[in-house]
């Protein structure tokens, strides 16, 4: 009888425990889907200036917004490719704007000071912004580093045209078969619809602030 009672209590408690685990975990918003208008932002660049999406460059046709960071091996593997993307597309109206949303208290390598060091070491030729409150990553629905959002300027709005990975090989740039971001931007420049507008972002998970830290 006692064993049966204990079993009943266990069965009753398990769903409650599961719910507590689920609700205590940090869960970013669903974020944008292809076709949504991306919100504007104003974030601090590594040179101390404030950069806004809307005022970045009035001549832009769009932007390649990439959530990335310093410490993640996957993000590091893509840094040269991100530089190449900016070299190729900035002059055509699609500059790279990189954003680091990681909690620097959780990963000190991703602090603002270390962002400046990494950018200098690699020769970043694009803005590298700090999303200290993580508000922009949450709004966009970014979850990985790197995580790309290709935006096209339509009037005063920036519309999401592609979400996902940079290409299909995080380990070896020379073995890439599908350059997702390049294909998307090339199609937009040609006045076409993006043929593959979503892929799964591959990389380290964004390091979210704990509930107690974000409330301080």
N, C-alpha and C positions, 0 to 999 in steps of 0.2 A: 504494500500500500504506500509506504514512504517513498519507494523507488518511483512509483507511478506519479506521485505528487511532485517529486523533484523534476521528473521529465516534463510534466505539464508547465511548471514554472520556467524551465529552460526554454521551452517552445514559445512561451509568452514573452520572455525577455529578449530573445534573439532579434526579432524585428525592430525593437526599440533601439538596441545597440547598433544595428545596421544603419538606422536612420540618423543616429548621432554621429557616426563616422562620416556619413555622406554629407551632412550639413556642416560639419566642422572643417571639411576640406575646402581650400580656396578654389573657387570655380569662376573663371572669367565669363563675361557675357558671351552670348552666341556670336556677337560681332557682325561684320558685314557679309553680305552675299554679293555675288557678281550682279551689277546693275544698280546697287545702292549708291547714294551720294555719300562720300566720305566727309566727315566733319573736319573743320579747320583745326589747327593747333598752333601754339606758340611755345617753343621749347628752347632751352639753352644749348648753344653749340659749344664745341670744345675751345673755340676762340673767345668765348665769353659773350658773344652776340646772341640775340634772340631771333630765332628763325620761325616764320609762319608759313604754312603751306600756301595760303592765299596770296602772300606778298613775296614769295620766294623769288619769282621772276615773272614779270608780266608777259614775257614772250614765250613762256613755256606752253607746250601743248598738253602736258601731263606731268606725271612724276612716277618714279620707281621707288616706292617706300619700302624699306627693308628693315625689319626688326632683327637686330643682331646684338652681339656683345663681344667682350674681350676674351673670356676664358674658355668658352665652348670649343672643343676640337673641330666640330663641324663648321662652326662660324669662322674659325681660323682658316680652315681649308678653303673657304669660299672668299676670303678677303681679296685675293688677287683678282678673282673673277668679278667681284663687285666693283673694284677699281676699273677693270676693263669695260664693264657695262657703262659706267659713267663716262669713260673716255669715248665710247662709241655713240652714246645717245644724248649726252648733255647738249651737244651742239645741234642736235636734231629736235630739241624741245622736250626731251624726257630725261631730266637729271635724276641721279640717285639721291635720296635723302635717307640716311641711316639713323635708326633710333635704338638706343639701349634702354630697355625697360626693367632690367634685372634689379633685384633688391641688393644694393651694395653691402648692406649689413649681413646678408646671408652669404654673399660671394664678394669679398673685398677686391678681388681682381677686376671687378666690374665697376669700381668707383669712378667718379668723375675725373679724378687725377690720373688714374690708370687708363681711362679712355683717351686722355690727351697724350699719354706716353705711347699707347698702342698706335694711335693715328699718326704720330710723328715717325715711329719706327717703320710703319708700313707705307707711309706716304699717301695717306688718304687724300683724295682730291674732291671730296664731297662733304657736306655737313654731316657731323656725327653728333646727334642730339641726345640729351639725357631726359628720359621720361620718369622723373623722380617719384611722382605720385602713382605711376602706372596707369593713369587715367586713359592715355591714348591707346596703349596696348589692349586695355580692356574694351574700349569702344570699338576698336578695329576687330577684336577677336583673335589677336595674335597669340600663339601658344608656343612657338618654337623659335630657335635662333639657328639659322635665319628663317624668316617667314616674310614672303613678298606680297605686296599689294600694288599692282600696276593701275595707276589712275589716269583717266583722260579728262582734260578740261573741256567742259561743255557750258558755255556762258560763264557764270560765276561759280559753277559747281565743279567738283572733281568726282567723276563717276568711276566706281570700281569696275575694271575690265578683266582683271586676272588676279587670282589668289593662289598661292602655293609655293612650290620649290623653284629654285633658280634653274636647275637642270636635273638630269636623271642619274648623276653619278657624283656623290658627295666625296668619294675617296680619290678619284683620279680625273682631273680636268681633261686629260688627253683622251680618255675613254668615253667622254660624253657623246651620246647619240641624239638626245633630244634637248635642245636649249629652249626651255619653256618660256622664259622671260624674253629672250631675244625674238622668238617667233611671235609672241604676243605683241611686242612693241613694233616689230616690222609690219605686222598686219594692220595695226592701228595707223601707222604712218602711211600705209597704202590705201587707207580709207575702207578697210575691210573689218568684218567682225572677227573677234578672236576665236579661232577654231577650237582651241583647247583652253578654256578659261578657268579651269580649276585642276590642281593636282594636290597631293598630300605633301605638306611641308615636312621636311626631314631635318632633325637637329636636336639640340638639347632643349628641354622644357624651360620656359621662362620661369625665373625664380621669383615667386610672388611673395609679397609682404605677408606676415601673419596678421591675424585680426587685431591682436594687441598692438603690433607695431604700427599698423595703418591708422589706428585710432589715436595715437599719440601726437 
